[in-house]
Amino acid sequence: MKSSASLFVKPLGLTAVLMLAFVSLHYGWWGSFTEEDLLRSLFRQHWGLAWPVFALGGILYTAVGGPRQVLAFSCGYLLGGFVGGVVSALLTGFGALLTIGVVRVMGMDWVRQRHAHRIELLRRVLAEDTWLWICVIRLMPVGSNLATNVAAALAGLSLRGVFLGSLVGYLPQSLLFSYAGRGVALQDSSKIWMSFALLIGSSLLAWYLYHHGFKQRLKQFKANLAPPMGGATGSTKNPSHDHHDF
């Protein structure tokens, strides 16, 4: 796992870029067009269509690997810090379910055959207390959200466990960027500082859970699970049939 200091690089960088973009709109750096024009035209005049489109777009956006921090920032800007963070976590959770569903329908047997050993290791590590370990993974402000969703689908993990663990794990970062977005909207620096406090807290919690549970569990299963004869391409039982969701 990366050092604790490196965990802050990506969230802080994304926050800075998003804040710069919204501030540039607010102060008219791009001309007379501001974010108020966006809200008036899309959400005030066409609220009946704009909100469902925004929700569906957020689900699709995160399902294909879009940064969930951008969605959280936008939700905070539009809905407020706490409500925006919760809504963002829910939309991202549904995006994860959509990705898992698509991967399972596609099958991707060639991936299962090529990485059978790794998929089996992942299934055995995360099959028990799935929601907890998925929560730990989501709490870490590093890695790929899309890659985690694809791996969960290939390993046949419980949809319920993945969804619940994702919601809890997404929430700290969602609140972080949501409060940052709200702070920009209201020009309230206190909400920006609150978002940084949430970033520090969530990163420290992820570091603790990783080094006091997940890391030891992974080492234990790696030691007990020897690769099949002939390498990773050996035959294993298809993990997607081991679990039935809901």
Residue pairs with C-beta under 8 A, 6 or more apart in sequence:
1 140
1 207
1 210
1 211
1 215
2 142
4 203
4 204
4 207
6 142
7 140
7 141
7 142
7 203
7 206
7 207
8 141
8 199
8 200
8 203
10 141
10 142
11 69
11 141
11 173
11 176
11 177
11 199
12 199
14 67
14 69
14 70
14 177
15 69
15 73
15 176
15 177
15 180
15 195
18 69
18 70
18 73
18 177
18 180
18 181
18 184
19 180
19 184
19 192
22 35
22 73
22 77
22 181
22 184
22 185
23 184
24 30
25 33
25 34
25 35
25 38
26 34
26 35
26 184
26 187
28 34
35 77
35 185
39 78
42 50
43 50
43 51
43 54
43 78
54 78
55 91
58 71
58 74
58 75
58 88
58 91
58 92
58 95
59 91
59 94
59 95
59 98
60 95
60 98
61 70
61 71
61 95
62 68
62 71
62 91
62 92
62 95
62 96
62 145
63 95
63 96
63 98
63 99
63 102
63 149
64 99
64 146
65 144
65 145
65 146
68 88
68 92
68 95
68 145
68 170
68 173
68 174
69 173
69 176
69 177
70 177
71 88
71 91
71 92
72 84
72 85
72 88
72 89
72 92
72 173
72 174
72 175
72 176
72 177
72 178
72 181
73 177
73 178
73 180
73 181
74 88
74 181
75 83
75 84
75 85
75 87
75 88
75 91
75 174
75 178
75 181
76 84
76 85
76 88
76 177
76 178
76 179
76 180
76 181
76 182
76 185
77 84
77 181
77 182
77 184
77 185
78 84
78 181
79 87
79 178
80 178
80 182
81 175
81 178
81 179
81 181
81 182
81 183
81 191
81 194
82 175
82 178
84 174
84 178
84 181
84 182
85 171
85 174
85 175
85 176
85 177
85 178
85 179
86 171
86 174
88 170
88 174
88 177
88 178
89 166
89 167
89 170
89 171
89 174
90 167
92 145
92 166
92 170
92 174
93 163
93 166
93 167
93 170
96 145
96 148
96 149
96 152
96 162
96 163
96 166
97 159
97 162
97 163
99 146
99 149
99 150
99 153
100 149
100 150
100 152
100 153
100 159
100 162
101 153
103 149
103 150
103 153
103 154
104 153
104 240
108 154
111 154
112 119
112 154
112 238
112 239
112 240
113 233
114 232
114 233
115 154
115 232
116 228
116 232
116 233
116 234
116 235
116 236
117 225
117 227
117 228
117 231
117 232
117 234
117 236
118 232
119 151
119 154
119 155
119 236
119 239
120 225
120 236
120 239
121 221
121 222
121 225
122 151
122 154
122 155
123 155
123 156
123 157
123 239
123 242
124 221
124 225
125 133
125 217
125 218
125 221
126 133
126 134
126 152
126 155
126 157
127 155
127 157
127 242
127 243
129 161
130 157
130 158
130 161
130 162
130 165
131 160
131 161
131 162
131 164
131 165
131 168
132 165
133 165
133 214
133 217
134 148
134 152
134 157
134 161
134 162
134 165
134 166
134 169
135 165
135 166
135 168
135 169
136 169
136 206
136 209
136 210
136 213
136 214
137 143
137 148
137 169
137 214
138 145
138 148
138 165
138 166
138 168
138 169
138 170
139 169
139 172
139 173
139 202
139 205
139 206
139 209
140 206
140 210
141 173
141 199
141 202
141 203
141 206
152 162
153 240
154 239
154 240
155 239
156 238
156 239
156 240
156 241
156 242
156 243
157 243
158 243
158 245
159 245
159 246
160 245
160 246
172 198
172 199
172 201
172 202
172 205
173 198
173 199
173 202
175 195
175 198
176 195
176 196
176 198
176 199
176 202
177 195
178 195
179 191
179 192
179 194
179 195
179 198
180 191
180 192
180 195
182 188
182 191
183 189
183 190
183 191
183 192
183 194
183 195
184 192
227 234
228 234
228 235
228 236
